[in-house]
Amino acid sequence: MAPLSEFELIRQFFSTLSAGRSDVVEGVGDDAALVDAGSGELLAACVDTLTEDVHFPADAPAEAVGHKALAVNLSDLAAMAARPTWALLALTLPQPDSAWLAGFSAGFRALAESSGVALIGGDTTRGPRRSVSVTLLGRVAADKVLRRRGARPGDRIFVSGTVGDAAAGLRLWQAGERHRAGAVGELLARLHYPTPRLALGAALGGLASAAIDVSDGLAADLGHILAASGVGARIEIERLPLSAALRQLFPLAEARQLALTGGDDYELCFTVPPSQEVRLRQAAARCGTAVTAIGVVEEAAGLRLVDGAGQALVLPQGGYQHFPAGPQP
Amino acid sequence: MAPLSEFELIRQFFSTLSAGRSDVVEGVGDDAALVDAGSGELLAACVDTLTEDVHFPADAPAEAVGHKALAVNLSDLAAMAARPTWALLALTLPQPDSAWLAGFSAGFRALAESSGVALIGGDTTRGPRRSVSVTLLGRVAADKVLRRRGARPGDRIFVSGTVGDAAAGLRLWQAGERHRAGAVGELLARLHYPTPRLALGAALGGLASAAIDVSDGLAADLGHILAASGVGARIEIERLPLSAALRQLFPLAEARQLALTGGDDYELCFTVPPSQEVRLRQAAARCGTAVTAIGVVEEAAGLRLVDGAGQALVLPQGGYQHFPAGPQP
């Protein structure tokens, strides 16, 4: 979730703000922070904000906003192999709106209950536009943590589920599509009700060498793994997992571009040493989550795209942008 | 921080969202939540949002916004007797603004370092108005926790420092006052750079019967203690601790009204059994924080104001409102 260049701004001004604490195991810069709270396991913590007209359309169903505000954070913890436990909710609304709140809380509640998360705190304030900031806490054993760094040349690159669906759903929504059934309905559901890959993330702990959740787009997020690990990668675009709905409604080239650069899928992208590939496939099968090998980690920096014949392709310009409202910075 | 009736809205829609977790010791409804993270101590967590033109003037110094965004959360933990440890920052900005961010981070950093808080996570998003949401975590021994409930008839009511200063400072700021020196400067500093009472809060653990921090105004916040405890109180308005600066710049009646209904002072209001009063005064002296007995807890519900002769007074109408922008809901 980085329209304002979160990585640069936050790092520039805040990355060294440790106040001398030795219990900070992982600070700003991965999917979630890790601290040693003295319980034997690490405490994982992340925060993500969804703002109306930036991260969700103003006419998005309130239930979807409630679901998604929690889901994006669950996805961050999944990418660290952490089990979510407690959430805090900071809600900004232009005015008290019981109908919207009822829908929002229903969406939030259903996902919280199914993922075992208690809402323990909140703050409601007035502001010009709806905005939802969720802080999520969780727990993870120190030896199971997934990080962005850790990918090594030769590791296979995987992605869960299918990618590009949420970005396709956003295009459909912006074009006025509201069907709940069929391929349109499937892509809109992927936009509004993403499924955080908690079980898969937990299963990847101690098995994957690096992981991230796909929020900004597969190429961008894999790029974070590569940069953090000091490596490069080659992706075979014909291996990108595309849903039947996406292939039905979009030409193949466009579907692949959406898969590479579209955001908001909240799948997991991760790297696995060849020696762990059998265990990975068994673990994914136990979770009931499809995983697809899409490429390989290489020593040379950068992300290379190749077709089925090994021919180099150029990554389409203009990565994922969050739902735009007014001029982009 | 409750312009939107946080208490009613959040409770109506979210209070029972426990997902069956037995490790939630205190959920929504006190100054901070408490969970059992398995470390022997409880984990305390709170979140507060400051929105431009609602909680701070658009022309407030960026340093002050950074300071205050953390201070209001430190104050919540102080009111639970918790030691702050880790913070997450969700920042919404209309555009990337390095100068503002430099000031904001300097203010945030200085207070974080002096209070031993590490910034472990963040999210930066674009939105129509600056908004800062800080989640703060801390730790507290289970037998030292301060809650809002627990006040008993006969307990003495205390407040730390002086009250009314921040509300007076807001009036001065809105009237265009920008002096940094003298009485004006002192009141503006109380508005922009509140001092969370962390040492006093920690010292009150196991000693005070109930506590809250003064964010919405002394009468309103004491009212939360009384409601949570099922009791009432009598306050002697001549005992309200007023700063020399407040008395110098405002008539006595107005100063007292500000002290009762003005918000944003971030002092602690707490109740102490008579048997603990000597220990309390010793603890406060060790902290170097003035505390003033302002009244007594009584059985009959409601808050009664009396003058020095014991004559009843009427609480001024129109409690504290956050810095207004546009029509209030």
Interface residues (C-beta under 8 A of the other chain):
Chain A: M1 A2 P3 L4 S5 E6 L9 I10 Q12 F13 F14 L17 S18 A19 G20 R21 D23 V24 E26 G27 V28 A32 A33 V35 A37 G38 S39 G40 E41 L43 A45 C46 V47 D48 T49 T51 V54 H55 T85 W86 L88 L89 A90 T92 L93 Q95 P96 L101 A102 F104 S105 F108 R109 A112 E113 S115 G116 V117 A118 L119 I120 G121 G122 D123 T124 T125 R126 G127 P128 R129 S131 S133 T135 L137 R139 H322 P329
Chain B: M1 A2 P3 L4 S5 E6 L9 I10 Q12 F13 F14 L17 S18 A19 G20 R21 D23 V24 E26 G27 V28 A32 A33 V35 A37 G38 S39 G40 E41 L43 A45 C46 V47 D48 T49 T51 V54 H55 T85 W86 L88 L89 A90 T92 L93 Q95 P96 L101 A102 F104 S105 F108 R109 A112 E113 S115 G116 V117 A118 L119 I120 G121 G122 D123 T124 T125 R126 G127 P128 R129 S131 S133 T135 L137 R139 P329
